[in-house]
Amino acid sequence: MSLKYNTIHQMDCLTGLQQIDSESVDVIVTSPPYNIGKPYRSYHDIRPRTEYLDWMENVAVACKTVLKKNGSFFLNMGGKPTDLWIALDLANRFRNHFILQNTIHWIKSIAIQKDDVGNYKAITDDIAVGHYQPVNSIRYLSNCHEYIFHFTITGDVAIDSLAVGVKYQDKTNIGRWKKAKKDLRGRGNTWFIPYATIQNARVHPTVFPEKLPEMCIKLHGVKKNMLVLDPFMGTGSTALACQRLGVNFIGFEIDASYVDIGNKELLKQKEKPDRD
């Protein structure tokens, strides 16, 4: 491999993927452009549907070449109320090259009524948590979730579900079942990951929370000397997650300003005295 590890490379991902050794990547985590008109600085997010899907299928083929046989590819895709098929259309193209091992629903916002949760002492009233972009429409609902498609080459890749587990609400479950030996159970395929509250507009229109790639990597299983790839790195969410977990990463991004932001955030995180 001629490309440097732990670096966000300013280049097109198809060019970069050709420079990565075959079967050298453990995990791919990425969120590509959704082709729904987001205002990126160096990319036009409205292309003819077939052209967009053809391009992304080429990315899928190139990614399959560099992914290890027991690797995981986590593809985050969303859409918009007027185009709910885009994520599924893209997943169907990936179906030509990968097996869909899990579908995870990234919940960005959720409302829960007290009457629906049962006897949980910590919940004393109705709650509504998270952030979403409201839709002013008489036809459509606001979109409060996105997909994370977990693709693998073989369909039988072992995962570490307890690495992203949660505590039991009912502590009597601990010890009741053979697998319930400690206060931790599997989270399942619905992940509530909110955006951090911010005061100013985000510099990147579709940045995902760092916790999302962090959870994907943990689910696959953190291993010594593993390599994580993000073909559409943006401002560096996946890189920041990898740095925090202590695993190697490599990423591609065509926009120089996004690369600069990502590198500055990596340096800032590295210099934090309280870094895990």
Secondary structure, 3 states (H helix, E strand, C coil): CCCCCCEEECCCHHHHHCCCCCCCEEEEEECCCCCCCCCCCCCCCCCCHHHHHHHHHHHHHHHHHHEEEEEEEEEEECCECCECCHHHHHHHHHCCCCEEEEEEEEECEEEECHHHHCCCCCCCCCEEEECCCCCCCCCCCCCCEEEEEEEECCCCCCCCHHHHCECCCCHHHCCCCCCCCCCCECCCCEEECCCCCCCCCCCCCCCCCCHHHHHHHHHHCCCCCCEEEECCCCCCHHHHHHHHHCCEEEEECCCHHHHHHHHHHHHHHHCCCCCC
